[in-house]
Amino acid sequence: MTDLLYSEEEEALRAAVRDLLGDHCDAASVLARAESDAPHDRAAWKALTDGMGLAGLLVPEELGGQGASHREAAVVLEELGRAVGPVPYLTSAVVATEALLACGADELLAELASGRTVGALAVGLHLAPGAAFPAVRVEDGLLHGELTGIADAAVADVLLVPAEDGGLYAVPADAVTVTPQVSLDLTRPVATVRLDGVAGRRLGDAGPAVRRALRAGAGLLASEQLGLADWALTETVRYLKERKQFNRPVGSFQALKHRLAQLWLEVVNLRAAARAAADALATGEDADVAVAVAQAYAAPVAVRAAEEALQLHGGIGMTWEHPVHLYLKRAKADSIAYGTAGAHRSALAALVDLQAP
């Protein structure tokens, strides 16, 4: 039976990433950056990739990566979720990397593994694994078209673009027009990508590459949602121990104890689902089912944890200066990223041969 508990190495990785993010992604810095024209934290990305080599966790060692597994990547994403880290880790080090692994694009994989090149799969952030995805036209060997809702396109160096001829093409980001879209989540901006007769290098077949990439993205997104929910719960408990009303800590009121106990149970269950998805992706056993279960459960829990944190922080939680709104926006945006909970429930019903609700 698979052991879903964290190994010593995973806990050491967690401590190192948390320490690094504590230096780079404190709440005030993230908020200030989110309000600027450059929401991505390039210094944090450089520290995570150059300093710790984390962009290459899923890349084999012979290609310059770490040769680790989805379990380690999940630990990194938990900590990024806990800090609402504005770095393109999920989009480049997981989703784009998985697409390249499916295509066997070794040279580009090595560049992404170093972290000096950021990749983005030009597929809308809202699309679930297995869903139909828009593709661009190919005319005289050049790519034409417009793709919307592309996460972290603004910071990408290379875009992986699906075309109508069934191919996945690598396109330099400076050859396309990237127009920011209004995004609820200030820390993971989305954009429209326009290609007007752009030359691209065919890497492989788009269908299997996009399916593999979106499955890994959906599965490991649950770990980001876990980190977010865990932060919301921990911070709320800490605040309610300090905040006094009628000369008693607010957390001593039974009604609030019940709400927090219920939330704790949901977060514990989310941890089990997220760990199972990461382990299934690492081993390849029942990965489709584990990912669908994790995503069907993760979104409602993460959103509820952030909503409870906002409400139970009272007046201070409603202010722009308090970071809880960043977590709520990330939770809401994550709830439709890589497929909604409803889409994953329908997928799960088909996988286990049950009638969908």
Secondary structure, 3 states (H helix, E strand, C coil): CCCCCCCHHHHHHHHHHHHHHHHHCCHHHHHHHHCCCCCCCHHHHHHHHHHCCHHHCCCCHHHCCCCCCHHHHHHHHHHHHHHCCCCCHHHHHHHHHHHHHHHCCHHHHHHHHHCCCCEEECCCCCCCCCCCCCCEEEECCEEEEEEEEEECHHHCCEEEEEECCCEEEEEEHHHCEEEECCCCCCCCCEEEEEEEEEECEEEEEHHHHHHHHHHHHHHHHHHHHHHHHHHHHHHHHHHHHHCEECCEEHHHCHHHHHHHHHHHHHHHHHHHHHHHHHHHHHHCCCHHHHHHHHHHHHHHHHHHHHHHHHHHCHHHHCCCCCCHHHHHHHHHHHCCCCCCHHHHHHHHHHHCCCCCC
